[in-house]
Amino acid sequence: MRIFGVILAGGEGRRMGGADKALLHLAGITLAARAVARLGPQVEGLAISANGDPARLSGAGLTVVPDAVPQGPLSGILAALDWAAAQGATAVASVAVDTPFFPQDLVPRLIWAAEGSAAGVALAESAGQVHPTFGLWPVGLRDDLRATLSRGEARVLGFADRHGAARARFADDRAFLNLNRPEDLSQAEALLQGSRP
């Protein structure tokens, strides 16, 4: 099994004042660099899904895969699956760039959970809440995903559940703290000062 990873960074950051979230700093480190540090050791290869000028993300040292037709995170997952399939990957693990504390054992636990799914799909869950951008996606789903997006169906959870996505359950809900607004960034800074890993 060859698992590659993608950092989903295609959001417009409207609630963050239009900021490019991948380039926001948390304790002096960009969110993109934090995601690379967490996901990189868990996968064989790594890319970042983003639209616009890829040069702005050159500091991450990753391949930037743009959406063919931007329709949200599911488009980024498809772009990553196409990229990873060309590298000989079996599946892609996805994470959101604006969730800096995601588990450092995310991928192995997604793999383990996916054994309970006929299609090999798994999503992270904590405190009863599903985190659909944190998932494991077999490259064999590319054609169906492309067709799904062509019909205008862009809900990640809808696509995952149609393929019987299993759930990888995590105890620490703070691991999935999502930085949508400036106050969320302040909360993350406070967590770090309290020696949050």
Backbone bond lengths (Angstrom), bond angles and torsions (degrees), N, CA, C in turn:
res aa  C-N    CA-C-N  psi(-1)  N-CA   C-N-CA  omega(-1)  CA-C   N-CA-C  phi
1 M - - - 1.461 - - 1.530 109.41 -
2 R 1.329 116.58 127.86 1.471 121.88 179.70 1.524 108.46 -116.39
3 I 1.317 115.56 110.14 1.458 121.31 -176.76 1.528 109.72 -104.52
4 F 1.315 115.86 122.05 1.453 122.07 173.86 1.528 107.95 -104.62
5 G 1.314 116.50 168.23 1.455 119.90 -178.22 1.512 112.21 -128.74
6 V 1.333 115.05 154.64 1.466 120.49 174.04 1.526 109.22 -136.22
7 I 1.310 114.43 136.54 1.461 121.85 174.07 1.524 106.48 -99.35
8 L 1.307 116.51 115.56 1.465 121.30 -178.29 1.526 109.26 -81.77
9 A 1.324 116.03 113.52 1.467 120.92 -175.99 1.523 110.78 -133.89
10 G 1.319 116.68 32.82 1.457 119.69 -175.40 1.515 115.06 -94.56
11 G 1.344 117.81 0.42 1.465 120.16 -178.76 1.520 112.48 -66.98
12 E 1.329 115.01 158.15 1.461 119.99 -177.21 1.522 113.24 -88.89
13 G 1.318 118.70 -9.23 1.465 121.76 176.83 1.514 114.01 61.13
14 R 1.323 117.07 34.76 1.471 120.23 -177.48 1.519 112.96 -58.89
15 R 1.341 116.19 -43.57 1.473 118.87 -178.30 1.522 111.96 -74.92
16 M 1.335 115.83 -8.01 1.461 121.14 176.68 1.529 109.15 -104.42
17 G 1.337 115.95 24.29 1.455 120.62 178.29 1.514 113.80 73.41
18 G 1.342 116.40 23.27 1.463 120.34 179.63 1.512 114.14 81.08
19 A 1.327 117.16 9.58 1.470 121.21 -179.33 1.530 110.82 -68.83
20 D 1.332 115.31 148.27 1.463 121.64 173.32 1.528 106.12 -78.20
21 K 1.331 116.37 103.24 1.467 119.53 -172.56 1.522 113.02 -58.61
22 A 1.304 117.55 -34.68 1.468 120.43 -178.74 1.527 111.29 -58.33
23 L 1.336 116.36 -28.54 1.462 120.57 -175.86 1.522 113.40 -100.20
24 L 1.339 116.79 0.04 1.468 119.48 175.16 1.524 109.39 -66.13
25 H 1.336 115.72 146.48 1.464 120.86 179.73 1.523 111.07 -100.71
26 L 1.305 115.17 135.94 1.458 123.08 172.66 1.516 105.90 -124.68
27 A 1.327 116.01 113.15 1.471 121.67 -175.76 1.530 111.17 52.96
28 G 1.337 115.13 41.62 1.456 120.32 173.99 1.523 115.96 82.38
29 I 1.322 117.30 1.88 1.467 121.38 -178.79 1.527 108.25 -122.32
30 T 1.342 117.38 134.38 1.465 118.74 -179.90 1.527 110.62 -66.02
31 L 1.325 114.37 153.92 1.470 118.62 177.47 1.523 110.75 -63.01
32 A 1.344 117.59 -33.82 1.466 119.83 176.78 1.524 110.44 -62.35
33 A 1.328 117.45 -45.69 1.473 120.91 -179.42 1.519 110.89 -64.58
34 R 1.321 117.06 -37.25 1.478 120.00 177.82 1.529 110.44 -63.95
35 A 1.338 116.49 -42.08 1.465 119.90 179.70 1.525 111.01 -65.30
36 V 1.332 116.42 -40.21 1.468 120.34 177.60 1.526 110.13 -60.50
37 A 1.327 116.66 -44.51 1.466 121.11 -178.04 1.522 112.04 -63.63
38 R 1.320 117.34 -33.44 1.464 120.91 -178.46 1.523 112.72 -84.06
39 L 1.345 115.87 -43.76 1.467 118.88 -174.70 1.525 112.28 -85.61
40 G 1.320 117.39 -35.16 1.462 121.33 -175.85 1.521 115.04 -48.39
41 P 1.353 118.97 -48.91 1.461 119.66 -178.77 1.532 114.17 -68.05
42 Q 1.329 117.05 -12.26 1.462 120.25 -175.62 1.526 113.25 -95.59
43 V 1.352 117.01 -7.83 1.466 120.20 -174.37 1.522 110.79 -133.27
44 E 1.330 115.35 165.91 1.470 120.51 -178.67 1.524 112.30 -82.42
45 G 1.317 116.73 -34.82 1.461 122.24 179.46 1.509 108.69 -143.16
46 L 1.341 117.22 157.72 1.458 119.80 -172.58 1.524 110.48 -143.96
47 A 1.333 115.73 137.51 1.463 122.35 176.21 1.522 108.35 -135.06
48 I 1.326 115.05 167.14 1.457 120.22 175.57 1.515 108.08 -121.42
49 S 1.324 116.85 131.34 1.460 122.71 179.02 1.515 108.26 -93.00
50 A 1.340 115.69 115.77 1.464 120.54 -179.19 1.511 109.56 -157.16
51 N 1.321 115.14 152.09 1.453 121.21 177.39 1.519 109.30 -108.63
52 G 1.314 117.49 170.44 1.459 120.59 -177.64 1.518 111.14 86.54
53 D 1.313 116.04 -161.86 1.466 122.11 -175.94 1.531 110.09 -69.40
54 P 1.339 118.10 113.67 1.469 119.70 -178.69 1.525 112.96 -67.46
55 A 1.335 117.62 -19.07 1.465 120.63 -176.99 1.531 111.96 -61.82
56 R 1.333 116.57 -27.91 1.470 118.80 -178.43 1.527 111.75 -65.63
57 L 1.334 116.31 -18.61 1.462 120.63 -178.61 1.526 112.02 -105.73
58 S 1.312 116.59 12.78 1.465 120.18 -176.38 1.524 112.03 -61.30
59 G 1.329 117.26 -26.37 1.461 120.75 179.56 1.515 113.30 -64.31
60 A 1.342 116.93 -21.86 1.470 120.20 179.64 1.521 111.35 -75.56
61 G 1.342 116.75 -18.15 1.461 120.27 178.75 1.512 114.13 68.36
62 L 1.331 117.13 27.16 1.463 121.36 -176.43 1.514 111.40 -119.55
63 T 1.319 116.17 159.28 1.452 121.94 168.25 1.523 107.85 -66.48
64 V 1.327 117.18 132.78 1.462 121.45 176.90 1.524 107.51 -101.84
65 V 1.328 116.60 121.79 1.464 121.03 179.70 1.529 108.68 -109.44
66 P 1.347 117.14 115.32 1.462 120.07 178.66 1.525 111.00 -85.04
67 D 1.320 115.25 160.44 1.463 120.67 175.07 1.521 109.37 -74.04
68 A 1.326 116.96 142.97 1.468 120.32 172.20 1.523 108.84 -66.94
69 V 1.330 116.30 -49.04 1.468 123.31 174.71 1.524 106.47 -134.69
70 P 1.336 118.80 108.04 1.459 120.50 -176.37 1.527 113.31 -62.44
71 Q 1.331 115.62 116.05 1.461 121.98 176.92 1.526 110.03 -135.90
72 G 1.320 117.32 28.15 1.450 120.01 179.22 1.521 112.08 98.73
73 P 1.338 116.39 -167.00 1.471 121.22 -173.86 1.522 114.68 -57.43
74 L 1.333 117.24 -32.64 1.467 119.50 -178.70 1.529 110.82 -64.29
75 S 1.329 117.11 -32.97 1.466 120.43 175.60 1.527 110.65 -66.05
76 G 1.334 115.97 -38.89 1.464 119.86 177.40 1.514 112.04 -65.81
77 I 1.326 116.27 -36.65 1.464 120.26 177.86 1.527 109.80 -65.64
78 L 1.332 117.20 -41.55 1.463 119.77 178.21 1.528 111.07 -63.13
79 A 1.325 117.19 -45.10 1.470 120.25 178.95 1.525 110.31 -59.04
80 A 1.325 116.36 -40.21 1.466 120.64 179.49 1.526 111.18 -68.27
81 L 1.334 117.55 -39.39 1.465 120.49 178.84 1.529 110.54 -63.59
82 D 1.336 116.51 -41.03 1.467 119.52 178.19 1.530 110.32 -63.13
83 W 1.326 116.08 -45.23 1.475 121.01 178.71 1.529 111.28 -61.41
84 A 1.336 115.61 -47.36 1.460 120.18 -176.27 1.524 112.08 -68.37
85 A 1.325 117.14 -37.04 1.465 120.36 179.02 1.524 110.31 -60.88
86 A 1.323 116.74 -37.64 1.468 120.59 178.62 1.523 111.96 -67.08
87 Q 1.329 116.77 -19.91 1.470 121.97 178.02 1.534 112.13 -93.50
88 G 1.339 116.54 -0.79 1.456 120.37 -179.51 1.516 114.30 86.52
89 A 1.332 117.25 20.00 1.468 120.87 -179.10 1.523 111.04 -73.87
90 T 1.325 115.16 155.39 1.455 122.66 174.58 1.524 110.68 -89.76
91 A 1.334 115.04 -40.05 1.467 120.66 -176.43 1.521 109.10 -155.34
92 V 1.331 114.50 166.62 1.465 121.75 177.69 1.520 108.69 -122.40
93 A 1.322 115.92 133.28 1.461 122.20 171.47 1.520 107.11 -98.03
94 S 1.333 116.91 128.56 1.457 121.10 -178.55 1.519 111.27 -109.76
95 V 1.344 115.03 145.08 1.467 121.89 174.30 1.528 107.59 -138.13
96 A 1.320 116.14 158.59 1.461 121.55 176.75 1.529 109.06 -95.94
97 V 1.330 116.32 135.43 1.464 121.02 -176.44 1.527 112.17 -65.08
98 D 1.336 117.02 -24.54 1.469 119.90 -174.94 1.531 113.12 -94.90
99 T 1.320 116.41 24.51 1.471 122.06 178.70 1.527 107.16 -128.37
100 P 1.343 117.15 79.27 1.468 121.12 -165.69 1.518 117.12 -72.68
101 F 1.330 118.16 -11.69 1.468 119.42 -176.23 1.524 113.00 -109.36
102 F 1.341 117.10 19.01 1.472 118.22 -176.07 1.536 110.22 -57.35
103 P 1.332 117.16 151.89 1.473 121.48 -171.23 1.527 114.14 -58.90
104 Q 1.322 114.43 140.89 1.464 120.21 178.27 1.528 112.10 -79.81
105 D 1.337 115.99 -2.28 1.469 120.67 172.37 1.527 110.06 -117.48
106 L 1.330 116.45 25.19 1.464 121.62 -177.20 1.525 111.72 -57.14
107 V 1.324 116.98 -52.62 1.470 120.12 -172.63 1.527 112.68 -65.01
108 P 1.338 119.79 -48.85 1.465 116.93 178.77 1.525 113.31 -59.46
109 R 1.325 116.06 -33.80 1.464 118.25 -179.73 1.528 111.47 -75.16
110 L 1.331 117.18 -32.64 1.470 119.71 173.28 1.531 110.38 -65.14
111 I 1.330 116.07 -42.23 1.471 120.36 178.82 1.522 110.20 -60.35
112 W 1.304 116.10 -45.71 1.467 120.82 -179.54 1.525 110.36 -62.03
113 A 1.336 116.92 -45.11 1.467 120.43 -179.75 1.524 111.13 -64.84
114 A 1.337 116.62 -37.77 1.470 121.08 -176.55 1.521 112.38 -63.56
115 E 1.323 117.12 -18.52 1.464 119.49 176.68 1.520 111.10 -62.51
116 G 1.340 116.38 -20.23 1.462 120.90 178.74 1.515 113.49 -91.99
117 S 1.331 117.21 6.99 1.462 121.82 -179.98 1.520 109.30 -115.71
118 A 1.320 117.24 129.65 1.464 120.29 -179.28 1.525 111.78 -59.31
119 A 1.333 116.61 -33.80 1.465 120.28 -178.56 1.524 112.35 -90.92
120 G 1.337 117.00 -6.79 1.460 119.98 179.63 1.515 114.03 79.33
121 V 1.334 117.31 24.32 1.467 122.38 -179.68 1.517 109.05 -101.50
122 A 1.341 116.59 140.57 1.461 120.86 176.31 1.519 109.19 -144.97
123 L 1.332 115.37 147.57 1.458 122.56 176.94 1.527 109.38 -125.76
124 A 1.331 115.73 151.49 1.463 120.33 176.21 1.526 109.91 -78.87
125 E 1.329 114.80 149.95 1.462 121.58 178.27 1.519 108.59 -146.02
126 S 1.326 116.09 140.51 1.465 120.27 173.46 1.520 108.58 -146.73
127 A 1.316 116.29 142.67 1.468 123.06 179.72 1.528 111.72 49.26
128 G 1.332 115.99 38.81 1.456 120.86 177.99 1.514 114.75 76.42
129 Q 1.329 118.00 3.11 1.464 121.47 -179.99 1.521 110.11 -108.83
130 V 1.325 116.10 129.82 1.456 121.42 178.03 1.529 108.88 -83.83
131 H 1.325 115.79 141.27 1.469 122.39 178.58 1.534 106.83 -115.04
132 P 1.347 117.88 86.16 1.459 120.54 -168.67 1.518 116.10 -65.95
133 T 1.335 118.69 -20.62 1.469 118.22 178.12 1.529 111.76 -80.25
134 F 1.318 116.82 -5.22 1.469 121.86 176.12 1.517 107.73 -106.93
135 G 1.335 114.95 92.39 1.454 118.11 -173.24 1.515 113.42 -147.67
136 L 1.316 114.07 172.10 1.462 122.82 175.92 1.523 106.75 -118.08
137 W 1.356 115.54 125.95 1.461 122.19 -171.27 1.526 110.13 -128.89
138 P 1.325 119.56 110.86 1.462 121.34 176.98 1.533 111.24 -64.07
139 V 1.331 117.13 142.38 1.465 120.25 -178.79 1.527 111.86 -65.32
140 G 1.318 117.33 -20.93 1.463 120.76 178.32 1.520 114.45 -66.33
141 L 1.339 117.01 -9.49 1.464 120.30 179.31 1.527 112.46 -88.15
142 R 1.333 117.35 -0.44 1.470 120.13 -173.17 1.527 113.54 -55.94
143 D 1.314 117.70 -48.66 1.461 119.43 -175.66 1.521 111.57 -64.41
144 D 1.325 116.06 -41.25 1.462 118.85 178.92 1.529 110.43 -66.98
145 L 1.317 116.85 -38.56 1.462 120.33 179.09 1.531 110.18 -65.63
146 R 1.316 116.95 -41.31 1.462 120.91 178.26 1.536 110.14 -60.74
147 A 1.327 116.20 -43.81 1.460 120.47 178.91 1.530 111.15 -65.72
148 T 1.313 115.92 -38.73 1.469 120.68 178.95 1.519 110.55 -61.31
149 L 1.321 116.70 -47.11 1.464 120.78 179.52 1.525 111.25 -65.90
150 S 1.315 117.38 -34.90 1.475 120.39 -179.96 1.526 111.16 -65.40
151 R 1.338 116.37 -23.07 1.474 120.49 176.28 1.523 111.53 -87.13
152 G 1.335 116.87 0.87 1.460 120.54 179.82 1.514 113.75 82.60
153 E 1.326 116.29 12.83 1.472 120.42 178.96 1.523 107.72 -93.48
154 A 1.324 116.59 108.11 1.464 119.56 -171.64 1.524 114.03 -122.14
155 R 1.330 117.96 15.51 1.467 119.77 179.10 1.525 109.72 -81.93
156 V 1.328 115.59 121.24 1.464 120.29 -178.72 1.527 110.36 -60.81
157 L 1.312 116.54 -47.49 1.464 120.07 -177.00 1.527 111.11 -63.98
158 G 1.318 116.92 -38.50 1.460 120.14 178.48 1.520 111.69 -61.37
159 F 1.339 116.19 -45.34 1.462 119.93 179.32 1.527 110.60 -65.25
160 A 1.335 116.17 -44.76 1.467 120.04 -178.39 1.521 111.73 -61.98
161 D 1.314 116.01 -45.65 1.464 119.15 -177.33 1.521 111.99 -69.75
162 R 1.333 117.14 -29.29 1.461 119.39 175.62 1.523 110.52 -63.52
163 H 1.333 116.08 -24.84 1.463 121.01 178.35 1.531 112.00 -101.79
164 G 1.319 115.90 20.18 1.466 120.42 173.65 1.515 113.84 65.08
165 A 1.330 117.35 40.79 1.466 121.03 -177.28 1.523 112.00 -57.72
166 A 1.318 115.17 129.81 1.465 121.32 173.63 1.526 108.20 -80.67
167 R 1.326 116.36 169.31 1.462 121.65 179.48 1.522 109.90 -116.44
168 A 1.318 114.94 130.02 1.470 121.01 171.08 1.517 105.86 -98.69
169 R 1.313 117.29 112.94 1.468 120.74 -173.05 1.526 111.39 -93.39
170 F 1.330 114.29 133.35 1.462 122.55 -179.78 1.520 108.96 -120.92
171 A 1.337 116.25 138.69 1.460 121.08 -175.65 1.525 112.72 -77.23
172 D 1.330 117.68 -33.40 1.460 121.43 -173.35 1.520 110.74 -90.81
173 D 1.333 117.02 100.57 1.453 120.90 -179.02 1.529 111.85 -66.33
174 R 1.343 117.27 -27.54 1.468 120.08 179.95 1.523 111.68 -65.46
175 A 1.332 116.77 -19.18 1.466 119.92 178.37 1.527 111.36 -62.42
176 F 1.322 116.70 -21.08 1.460 120.86 -177.81 1.524 111.97 -110.17
177 L 1.333 116.46 24.63 1.460 121.07 174.97 1.523 108.75 -59.21
178 N 1.325 115.13 119.71 1.461 122.31 -175.56 1.528 109.18 -101.27
179 L 1.333 116.91 128.32 1.459 121.43 -176.86 1.524 110.27 -93.14
180 N 1.320 115.32 90.11 1.460 120.94 -179.27 1.523 112.91 -97.68
181 R 1.334 116.44 -32.57 1.463 121.64 -174.55 1.529 109.54 -126.02
182 P 1.322 117.15 161.60 1.470 119.56 178.93 1.527 113.22 -54.38
183 E 1.331 117.21 -35.35 1.474 119.18 179.63 1.530 111.93 -67.77
184 D 1.331 117.02 -27.84 1.471 119.88 175.50 1.527 110.21 -67.15
185 L 1.327 115.88 -38.04 1.466 120.40 177.76 1.525 109.89 -63.93
186 S 1.336 116.05 -39.77 1.471 120.52 177.68 1.528 110.66 -64.27
187 Q 1.327 116.19 -39.85 1.473 120.25 178.32 1.520 110.62 -63.47
188 A 1.332 116.77 -40.56 1.463 120.68 178.82 1.527 110.95 -65.07
189 E 1.328 116.81 -39.61 1.465 120.44 176.27 1.529 110.17 -60.39
190 A 1.343 116.19 -41.97 1.465 120.56 179.80 1.522 111.01 -64.68
191 L 1.338 117.09 -39.13 1.462 120.42 177.86 1.527 110.83 -62.82
192 L 1.316 116.42 -41.13 1.466 120.07 178.86 1.512 111.77 -64.86
193 Q 1.334 116.55 -40.27 1.473 119.92 179.23 1.516 111.58 -66.09
194 G 1.343 115.54 -24.26 1.465 120.33 176.47 1.518 111.09 -88.13
195 S 1.347 116.02 24.43 1.474 125.23 178.89 1.518 113.05 60.23
196 R 1.316 115.39 37.59 1.469 120.82 173.82 1.535 107.56 -70.68
197 P 1.352 119.16 132.89 1.456 119.77 -179.61 1.511 112.71 -65.35
